[in-house]
Amino acid sequence: MNFVTTKREGYSFFATTPSGRAAVGLTGDQKRLHWLVRSGTTWETLRDWPVEEFSHTDLLLRLGSVDEPADPAEILGHLPGVRDLH
């Protein structure tokens, strides 16, 4: 899966999946990562974890060989044991 980098307020790095249904964001202080899904015009954070546990670079490399699923929540199964928000 490829990612499209873009800008989003509050994030120093923000990249969406090709469909734009999901994204990874590195917070402005560069200490936490968010896995987000789009709900209409808003983004909802499904997972949140410290960058020391698993960096955005690690995430992008891991997902590079994965096809984008129809349900962006399925990506959570590719993440290591980071804290689930729900």
Biopython code that builds the backbone (N, CA, C, O; Angstrom):
import numpy as np
from Bio.PDB.StructureBuilder import StructureBuilder

atoms = [
    (1, "MET", "N", (0.844, -1.160, 0.000)),
    (1, "MET", "CA", (0.000, 0.000, 0.000)),
    (1, "MET", "C", (0.895, 1.230, 0.000)),
    (1, "MET", "O", (1.894, 1.287, 0.717)),
    (2, "ASN", "N", (0.535, 2.182, -0.788)),
    (2, "ASN", "CA", (1.235, 3.457, -0.813)),
    (2, "ASN", "C", (0.489, 4.455, 0.059)),
    (2, "ASN", "O", (-0.698, 4.281, 0.336)),
    (3, "PHE", "N", (1.175, 5.484, 0.485)),
    (3, "PHE", "CA", (0.556, 6.546, 1.268)),
    (3, "PHE", "C", (0.794, 7.875, 0.583)),
    (3, "PHE", "O", (1.805, 8.071, -0.091)),
    (4, "VAL", "N", (-0.140, 8.778, 0.762)),
    (4, "VAL", "CA", (-0.054, 10.115, 0.182)),
    (4, "VAL", "C", (0.156, 11.099, 1.328)),
    (4, "VAL", "O", (-0.712, 11.259, 2.187)),
    (5, "THR", "N", (1.305, 11.752, 1.333)),
    (5, "THR", "CA", (1.562, 12.714, 2.405)),
    (5, "THR", "C", (0.829, 14.014, 2.120)),
    (5, "THR", "O", (0.703, 14.448, 0.975)),
    (6, "THR", "N", (0.354, 14.615, 3.187)),
    (6, "THR", "CA", (-0.379, 15.865, 3.108)),
    (6, "THR", "C", (-0.160, 16.612, 4.414)),
    (6, "THR", "O", (0.518, 16.112, 5.312)),
    (7, "LYS", "N", (-0.720, 17.786, 4.521)),
    (7, "LYS", "CA", (-0.615, 18.549, 5.760)),
    (7, "LYS", "C", (-1.933, 18.493, 6.507)),
    (7, "LYS", "O", (-3.012, 18.499, 5.913)),
    (8, "ARG", "N", (-1.817, 18.438, 7.820)),
    (8, "ARG", "CA", (-2.998, 18.467, 8.687)),
    (8, "ARG", "C", (-2.598, 19.162, 9.970)),
    (8, "ARG", "O", (-1.587, 18.814, 10.580)),
    (9, "GLU", "N", (-3.374, 20.129, 10.378)),
    (9, "GLU", "CA", (-3.072, 20.885, 11.591)),
    (9, "GLU", "C", (-2.931, 19.947, 12.786)),
    (9, "GLU", "O", (-3.735, 19.035, 12.977)),
    (10, "GLY", "N", (-1.895, 20.190, 13.582)),
    (10, "GLY", "CA", (-1.646, 19.390, 14.767)),
    (10, "GLY", "C", (-0.704, 18.220, 14.547)),
    (10, "GLY", "O", (-0.318, 17.541, 15.498)),
    (11, "TYR", "N", (-0.330, 17.981, 13.289)),
    (11, "TYR", "CA", (0.542, 16.856, 12.956)),
    (11, "TYR", "C", (1.793, 17.350, 12.234)),
    (11, "TYR", "O", (1.719, 18.231, 11.377)),
    (12, "SER", "N", (2.945, 16.773, 12.589)),
    (12, "SER", "CA", (4.177, 17.095, 11.865)),
    (12, "SER", "C", (4.329, 16.193, 10.645)),
    (12, "SER", "O", (5.074, 16.521, 9.722)),
    (13, "PHE", "N", (3.625, 15.055, 10.633)),
    (13, "PHE", "CA", (3.578, 14.160, 9.485)),
    (13, "PHE", "C", (2.165, 13.603, 9.417)),
    (13, "PHE", "O", (1.615, 13.174, 10.432)),
    (14, "PHE", "N", (1.574, 13.609, 8.228)),
    (14, "PHE", "CA", (0.226, 13.088, 8.044)),
    (14, "PHE", "C", (0.169, 12.476, 6.649)),
    (14, "PHE", "O", (0.474, 13.149, 5.664)),
    (15, "ALA", "N", (-0.220, 11.204, 6.556)),
    (15, "ALA", "CA", (-0.293, 10.520, 5.269)),
    (15, "ALA", "C", (-1.535, 9.652, 5.216)),
    (15, "ALA", "O", (-1.848, 8.933, 6.165)),
    (16, "THR", "N", (-2.237, 9.727, 4.095)),
    (16, "THR", "CA", (-3.473, 8.967, 3.924)),
    (16, "THR", "C", (-3.235, 7.740, 3.054)),
    (16, "THR", "O", (-2.271, 7.673, 2.291)),
    (17, "THR", "N", (-4.129, 6.784, 3.186)),
    (17, "THR", "CA", (-4.131, 5.639, 2.281)),
    (17, "THR", "C", (-4.567, 6.140, 0.910)),
    (17, "THR", "O", (-5.105, 7.242, 0.803)),
    (18, "PRO", "N", (-4.346, 5.355, -0.140)),
    (18, "PRO", "CA", (-4.727, 5.814, -1.479)),
    (18, "PRO", "C", (-6.197, 6.226, -1.603)),
    (18, "PRO", "O", (-6.519, 7.155, -2.344)),
    (19, "SER", "N", (-7.084, 5.544, -0.887)),
    (19, "SER", "CA", (-8.511, 5.874, -0.964)),
    (19, "SER", "C", (-8.868, 7.099, -0.131)),
    (19, "SER", "O", (-9.928, 7.694, -0.323)),
    (20, "GLY", "N", (-7.987, 7.478, 0.794)),
    (20, "GLY", "CA", (-8.280, 8.586, 1.687)),
    (20, "GLY", "C", (-9.181, 8.211, 2.847)),
    (20, "GLY", "O", (-9.647, 9.085, 3.578)),
    (21, "ARG", "N", (-9.434, 6.905, 3.028)),
    (21, "ARG", "CA", (-10.306, 6.463, 4.123)),
    (21, "ARG", "C", (-9.590, 6.348, 5.458)),
    (21, "ARG", "O", (-10.233, 6.332, 6.508)),
    (22, "ALA", "N", (-8.258, 6.268, 5.429)),
    (22, "ALA", "CA", (-7.485, 6.113, 6.663)),
    (22, "ALA", "C", (-6.193, 6.909, 6.542)),
    (22, "ALA", "O", (-5.787, 7.305, 5.450)),
    (23, "ALA", "N", (-5.554, 7.135, 7.692)),
    (23, "ALA", "CA", (-4.312, 7.912, 7.697)),
    (23, "ALA", "C", (-3.489, 7.580, 8.926)),
    (23, "ALA", "O", (-3.999, 7.068, 9.922)),
    (24, "VAL", "N", (-2.215, 7.883, 8.831)),
    (24, "VAL", "CA", (-1.317, 7.825, 9.981)),
    (24, "VAL", "C", (-0.834, 9.251, 10.213)),
    (24, "VAL", "O", (-0.484, 9.968, 9.275)),
    (25, "GLY", "N", (-0.823, 9.645, 11.487)),
    (25, "GLY", "CA", (-0.387, 10.995, 11.830)),
    (25, "GLY", "C", (0.603, 10.978, 12.973)),
    (25, "GLY", "O", (0.395, 10.301, 13.980)),
    (26, "LEU", "N", (1.679, 11.725, 12.816)),
    (26, "LEU", "CA", (2.666, 11.932, 13.869)),
    (26, "LEU", "C", (2.348, 13.271, 14.502)),
    (26, "LEU", "O", (2.341, 14.295, 13.819)),
    (27, "THR", "N", (2.083, 13.276, 15.806)),
    (27, "THR", "CA", (1.667, 14.509, 16.475)),
    (27, "THR", "C", (2.735, 15.588, 16.337)),
    (27, "THR", "O", (3.906, 15.299, 16.092)),
    (28, "GLY", "N", (2.312, 16.823, 16.498)),
    (28, "GLY", "CA", (3.203, 17.970, 16.339)),
    (28, "GLY", "C", (4.431, 17.921, 17.225)),
    (28, "GLY", "O", (5.495, 18.405, 16.838)),
    (29, "ASP", "N", (4.298, 17.339, 18.416)),
    (29, "ASP", "CA", (5.451, 17.210, 19.317)),
    (29, "ASP", "C", (6.303, 15.990, 18.971)),
    (29, "ASP", "O", (7.330, 15.754, 19.607)),
    (30, "GLN", "N", (5.887, 15.213, 17.970)),
    (30, "GLN", "CA", (6.589, 14.034, 17.457)),
    (30, "GLN", "C", (6.776, 12.940, 18.507)),
    (30, "GLN", "O", (7.760, 12.200, 18.478)),
    (31, "LYS", "N", (5.819, 12.848, 19.434)),
    (31, "LYS", "CA", (5.906, 11.844, 20.488)),
    (31, "LYS", "C", (4.894, 10.722, 20.352)),
    (31, "LYS", "O", (5.081, 9.648, 20.923)),
    (32, "ARG", "N", (3.808, 10.959, 19.594)),
    (32, "ARG", "CA", (2.747, 9.952, 19.497)),
    (32, "ARG", "C", (2.315, 9.791, 18.043)),
    (32, "ARG", "O", (2.412, 10.714, 17.235)),
    (33, "LEU", "N", (1.837, 8.592, 17.741)),
    (33, "LEU", "CA", (1.265, 8.291, 16.434)),
    (33, "LEU", "C", (-0.210, 7.987, 16.590)),
    (33, "LEU", "O", (-0.650, 7.444, 17.603)),
    (34, "HIS", "N", (-0.957, 8.346, 15.573)),
    (34, "HIS", "CA", (-2.386, 8.064, 15.530)),
    (34, "HIS", "C", (-2.689, 7.311, 14.244)),
    (34, "HIS", "O", (-2.183, 7.661, 13.178)),
    (35, "TRP", "N", (-3.518, 6.273, 14.348)),
    (35, "TRP", "CA", (-4.113, 5.643, 13.174)),
    (35, "TRP", "C", (-5.537, 6.153, 13.134)),
    (35, "TRP", "O", (-6.313, 5.922, 14.062)),
    (36, "LEU", "N", (-5.886, 6.854, 12.051)),
    (36, "LEU", "CA", (-7.160, 7.536, 11.945)),
    (36, "LEU", "C", (-7.987, 6.982, 10.788)),
    (36, "LEU", "O", (-7.438, 6.509, 9.793)),
    (37, "VAL", "N", (-9.295, 7.043, 10.925)),
    (37, "VAL", "CA", (-10.200, 6.710, 9.831)),
    (37, "VAL", "C", (-11.124, 7.906, 9.602)),
    (37, "VAL", "O", (-11.482, 8.640, 10.524)),
    (38, "ARG", "N", (-11.483, 8.061, 8.361)),
    (38, "ARG", "CA", (-12.357, 9.185, 7.992)),
    (38, "ARG", "C", (-13.808, 8.785, 8.187)),
    (38, "ARG", "O", (-14.242, 7.712, 7.769)),
    (39, "SER", "N", (-14.543, 9.676, 8.833)),
    (39, "SER", "CA", (-15.979, 9.502, 9.002)),
    (39, "SER", "C", (-16.623, 10.774, 8.454)),
    (39, "SER", "O", (-16.716, 11.786, 9.148)),
    (40, "GLY", "N", (-17.060, 10.707, 7.216)),
    (40, "GLY", "CA", (-17.581, 11.911, 6.562)),
    (40, "GLY", "C", (-16.440, 12.880, 6.309)),
    (40, "GLY", "O", (-15.507, 12.575, 5.565)),
    (41, "THR", "N", (-16.517, 14.040, 6.925)),
    (41, "THR", "CA", (-15.470, 15.048, 6.749)),
    (41, "THR", "C", (-14.545, 15.140, 7.959)),
    (41, "THR", "O", (-13.670, 16.005, 8.007)),
    (42, "THR", "N", (-14.733, 14.256, 8.933)),
    (42, "THR", "CA", (-13.897, 14.301, 10.133)),
    (42, "THR", "C", (-13.047, 13.033, 10.237)),
    (42, "THR", "O", (-13.349, 12.004, 9.633)),
    (43, "TRP", "N", (-11.982, 13.145, 11.018)),
    (43, "TRP", "CA", (-11.093, 12.013, 11.274)),
    (43, "TRP", "C", (-11.295, 11.532, 12.698)),
    (43, "TRP", "O", (-11.373, 12.332, 13.631)),
    (44, "GLU", "N", (-11.379, 10.200, 12.861)),
    (44, "GLU", "CA", (-11.511, 9.585, 14.178)),
    (44, "GLU", "C", (-10.255, 8.755, 14.437)),
    (44, "GLU", "O", (-9.847, 7.967, 13.583)),
    (45, "THR", "N", (-9.643, 8.926, 15.604)),
    (45, "THR", "CA", (-8.460, 8.159, 15.962)),
    (45, "THR", "C", (-8.872, 6.796, 16.500)),
    (45, "THR", "O", (-9.581, 6.699, 17.502)),
    (46, "LEU", "N", (-8.414, 5.736, 15.816)),
    (46, "LEU", "CA", (-8.705, 4.376, 16.271)),
    (46, "LEU", "C", (-7.628, 3.855, 17.201)),
    (46, "LEU", "O", (-7.921, 3.107, 18.134)),
    (47, "ARG", "N", (-6.396, 4.238, 16.960)),
    (47, "ARG", "CA", (-5.276, 3.815, 17.812)),
    (47, "ARG", "C", (-4.347, 4.983, 18.036)),
    (47, "ARG", "O", (-4.211, 5.878, 17.201)),
    (48, "ASP", "N", (-3.716, 4.944, 19.187)),
    (48, "ASP", "CA", (-2.788, 5.987, 19.608)),
    (48, "ASP", "C", (-1.661, 5.291, 20.353)),
    (48, "ASP", "O", (-1.922, 4.466, 21.228)),
    (49, "TRP", "N", (-0.418, 5.606, 20.027)),
    (49, "TRP", "CA", (0.696, 4.957, 20.725)),
    (49, "TRP", "C", (1.929, 5.849, 20.695)),
    (49, "TRP", "O", (2.050, 6.719, 19.832)),
    (50, "PRO", "N", (2.850, 5.632, 21.643)),
    (50, "PRO", "CA", (4.098, 6.397, 21.657)),
    (50, "PRO", "C", (4.989, 5.977, 20.483)),
    (50, "PRO", "O", (5.067, 4.797, 20.141)),
    (51, "VAL", "N", (5.643, 6.936, 19.889)),
    (51, "VAL", "CA", (6.491, 6.671, 18.737)),
    (51, "VAL", "C", (7.623, 5.696, 19.084)),
    (51, "VAL", "O", (8.135, 5.004, 18.203)),
    (52, "GLU", "N", (8.012, 5.639, 20.356)),
    (52, "GLU", "CA", (9.075, 4.701, 20.757)),
    (52, "GLU", "C", (8.637, 3.243, 20.598)),
    (52, "GLU", "O", (9.473, 2.362, 20.397)),
    (53, "GLU", "N", (7.332, 2.988, 20.688)),
    (53, "GLU", "CA", (6.826, 1.618, 20.539)),
    (53, "GLU", "C", (6.867, 1.154, 19.094)),
    (53, "GLU", "O", (7.184, -0.001, 18.812)),
    (54, "PHE", "N", (6.544, 2.066, 18.176)),
    (54, "PHE", "CA", (6.445, 1.705, 16.761)),
    (54, "PHE", "C", (6.360, 3.005, 15.981)),
    (54, "PHE", "O", (5.369, 3.727, 16.088)),
    (55, "SER", "N", (7.387, 3.312, 15.199)),
    (55, "SER", "CA", (7.459, 4.603, 14.506)),
    (55, "SER", "C", (6.600, 4.629, 13.244)),
    (55, "SER", "O", (6.170, 3.587, 12.750)),
    (56, "HIS", "N", (6.358, 5.828, 12.732)),
    (56, "HIS", "CA", (5.601, 5.941, 11.488)),
    (56, "HIS", "C", (6.388, 5.322, 10.328)),
    (56, "HIS", "O", (5.789, 4.783, 9.398)),
    (57, "THR", "N", (7.707, 5.393, 10.372)),
    (57, "THR", "CA", (8.525, 4.756, 9.340)),
    (57, "THR", "C", (8.334, 3.243, 9.380)),
    (57, "THR", "O", (8.162, 2.607, 8.341)),
    (58, "ASP", "N", (8.366, 2.664, 10.595)),
    (58, "ASP", "CA", (8.130, 1.228, 10.738)),
    (58, "ASP", "C", (6.749, 0.847, 10.189)),
    (58, "ASP", "O", (6.600, -0.169, 9.511)),
    (59, "LEU", "N", (5.752, 1.670, 10.490)),
    (59, "LEU", "CA", (4.392, 1.398, 10.028)),
    (59, "LEU", "C", (4.322, 1.416, 8.505)),
    (59, "LEU", "O", (3.764, 0.502, 7.898)),
    (60, "LEU", "N", (4.886, 2.454, 7.884)),
    (60, "LEU", "CA", (4.840, 2.563, 6.428)),
    (60, "LEU", "C", (5.578, 1.399, 5.765)),
    (60, "LEU", "O", (5.122, 0.876, 4.748)),
    (61, "LEU", "N", (6.705, 0.996, 6.331)),
    (61, "LEU", "CA", (7.441, -0.145, 5.777)),
    (61, "LEU", "C", (6.642, -1.437, 5.913)),
    (61, "LEU", "O", (6.595, -2.241, 4.982)),
    (62, "ARG", "N", (6.020, -1.636, 7.061)),
    (62, "ARG", "CA", (5.237, -2.859, 7.289)),
    (62, "ARG", "C", (4.048, -2.928, 6.332)),
    (62, "ARG", "O", (3.714, -4.004, 5.837)),
    (63, "LEU", "N", (3.415, -1.799, 6.072)),
    (63, "LEU", "CA", (2.218, -1.797, 5.225)),
    (63, "LEU", "C", (2.535, -1.713, 3.734)),
    (63, "LEU", "O", (1.634, -1.801, 2.901)),
    (64, "GLY", "N", (3.802, -1.544, 3.400)),
    (64, "GLY", "CA", (4.196, -1.415, 1.996)),
    (64, "GLY", "C", (3.803, -2.610, 1.135)),
    (64, "GLY", "O", (3.539, -2.449, -0.056)),
    (65, "SER", "N", (3.761, -3.796, 1.712)),
    (65, "SER", "CA", (3.430, -4.994, 0.941)),
    (65, "SER", "C", (1.985, -5.449, 1.152)),
    (65, "SER", "O", (1.600, -6.527, 0.699)),
    (66, "VAL", "N", (1.190, -4.629, 1.838)),
    (66, "VAL", "CA", (-0.202, -4.973, 2.149)),
    (66, "VAL", "C", (-1.132, -4.209, 1.213)),
    (66, "VAL", "O", (-0.944, -3.013, 0.986)),
    (67, "ASP", "N", (-2.130, -4.892, 0.672)),
    (67, "ASP", "CA", (-3.155, -4.209, -0.121)),
    (67, "ASP", "C", (-4.078, -3.458, 0.825)),
    (67, "ASP", "O", (-4.359, -3.924, 1.929)),
    (68, "GLU", "N", (-4.546, -2.303, 0.393)),
    (68, "GLU", "CA", (-5.462, -1.526, 1.227)),
    (68, "GLU", "C", (-6.782, -2.286, 1.373)),
    (68, "GLU", "O", (-7.419, -2.612, 0.371)),
    (69, "PRO", "N", (-7.197, -2.567, 2.604)),
    (69, "PRO", "CA", (-8.473, -3.278, 2.792)),
    (69, "PRO", "C", (-9.665, -2.339, 2.602)),
    (69, "PRO", "O", (-9.523, -1.118, 2.681)),
    (70, "ALA", "N", (-10.823, -2.913, 2.355)),
    (70, "ALA", "CA", (-12.042, -2.112, 2.231)),
    (70, "ALA", "C", (-12.377, -1.437, 3.553)),
    (70, "ALA", "O", (-12.874, -0.311, 3.572)),
    (71, "ASP", "N", (-12.102, -2.126, 4.664)),
    (71, "ASP", "CA", (-12.340, -1.567, 5.996)),
    (71, "ASP", "C", (-11.000, -1.158, 6.592)),
    (71, "ASP", "O", (-10.191, -2.027, 6.916)),
    (72, "PRO", "N", (-10.739, 0.145, 6.748)),
    (72, "PRO", "CA", (-9.445, 0.590, 7.250)),
    (72, "PRO", "C", (-9.116, 0.093, 8.652)),
    (72, "PRO", "O", (-7.948, 0.084, 9.039)),
    (73, "ALA", "N", (-10.109, -0.315, 9.411)),
    (73, "ALA", "CA", (-9.851, -0.845, 10.754)),
    (73, "ALA", "C", (-9.083, -2.166, 10.683)),
    (73, "ALA", "O", (-8.441, -2.560, 11.657)),
    (74, "GLU", "N", (-9.144, -2.854, 9.539)),
    (74, "GLU", "CA", (-8.415, -4.110, 9.383)),
    (74, "GLU", "C", (-6.906, -3.915, 9.491)),
    (74, "GLU", "O", (-6.183, -4.858, 9.812)),
    (75, "ILE", "N", (-6.431, -2.717, 9.230)),
    (75, "ILE", "CA", (-5.001, -2.423, 9.320)),
    (75, "ILE", "C", (-4.512, -2.619, 10.750)),
    (75, "ILE", "O", (-3.341, -2.928, 10.967)),
    (76, "LEU", "N", (-5.392, -2.443, 11.720)),
    (76, "LEU", "CA", (-4.994, -2.581, 13.121)),
    (76, "LEU", "C", (-4.378, -3.949, 13.393)),
    (76, "LEU", "O", (-3.549, -4.083, 14.293)),
    (77, "GLY", "N", (-4.763, -4.951, 12.641)),
    (77, "GLY", "CA", (-4.195, -6.278, 12.802)),
    (77, "GLY", "C", (-2.732, -6.365, 12.376)),
    (77, "GLY", "O", (-2.052, -7.336, 12.708)),
    (78, "HIS", "N", (-2.244, -5.376, 11.656)),
    (78, "HIS", "CA", (-0.846, -5.340, 11.229)),
    (78, "HIS", "C", (0.039, -4.583, 12.199)),
    (78, "HIS", "O", (1.259, -4.549, 12.036)),
    (79, "LEU", "N", (-0.566, -3.978, 13.201)),
    (79, "LEU", "CA", (0.206, -3.201, 14.170)),
    (79, "LEU", "C", (0.641, -4.088, 15.326)),
    (79, "LEU", "O", (-0.062, -5.031, 15.688)),
    (80, "PRO", "N", (1.789, -3.789, 15.901)),
    (80, "PRO", "CA", (2.192, -4.544, 17.098)),
    (80, "PRO", "C", (1.258, -4.191, 18.243)),
    (80, "PRO", "O", (0.324, -3.416, 18.040)),
    (81, "GLY", "N", (1.468, -4.715, 19.408)),
    (81, "GLY", "CA", (0.558, -4.552, 20.552)),
    (81, "GLY", "C", (0.443, -3.153, 21.087)),
    (81, "GLY", "O", (0.696, -2.926, 22.270)),
    (82, "VAL", "N", (0.063, -2.192, 20.245)),
    (82, "VAL", "CA", (-0.156, -0.838, 20.714)),
    (82, "VAL", "C", (-1.539, -0.730, 21.323)),
    (82, "VAL", "O", (-2.414, -1.547, 21.038)),
    (83, "ARG", "N", (-1.735, 0.266, 22.152)),
    (83, "ARG", "CA", (-2.956, 0.430, 22.935)),
    (83, "ARG", "C", (-4.156, 0.746, 22.048)),
    (83, "ARG", "O", (-4.101, 1.651, 21.216)),
    (84, "ASP", "N", (-5.223, 0.007, 22.227)),
    (84, "ASP", "CA", (-6.470, 0.234, 21.500)),
    (84, "ASP", "C", (-7.267, 1.293, 22.251)),
    (84, "ASP", "O", (-7.411, 1.219, 23.471)),
    (85, "LEU", "N", (-7.782, 2.275, 21.521)),
    (85, "LEU", "CA", (-8.553, 3.355, 22.139)),
    (85, "LEU", "C", (-9.992, 2.946, 22.440)),
    (85, "LEU", "O", (-10.651, 3.584, 23.261)),
    (86, "HIS", "N", (-10.484, 1.908, 21.799)),
    (86, "HIS", "CA", (-11.893, 1.533, 21.981)),
    (86, "HIS", "C", (-12.035, 0.286, 22.789)),
    (86, "HIS", "O", (-13.153, -0.167, 23.034)),
]
sb = StructureBuilder()
sb.init_structure("model")
sb.init_model(0)
sb.init_chain("A")
sb.init_seg("    ")
for serial, (resi, resn, name, xyz) in enumerate(atoms, 1):
    if name == "N":
        sb.init_residue(resn, " ", resi, " ")
    sb.init_atom(name, np.array(xyz, "f"), 0.0, 1.0, " ", f" {name:<3s}", serial, name[0])
structure = sb.get_structure()
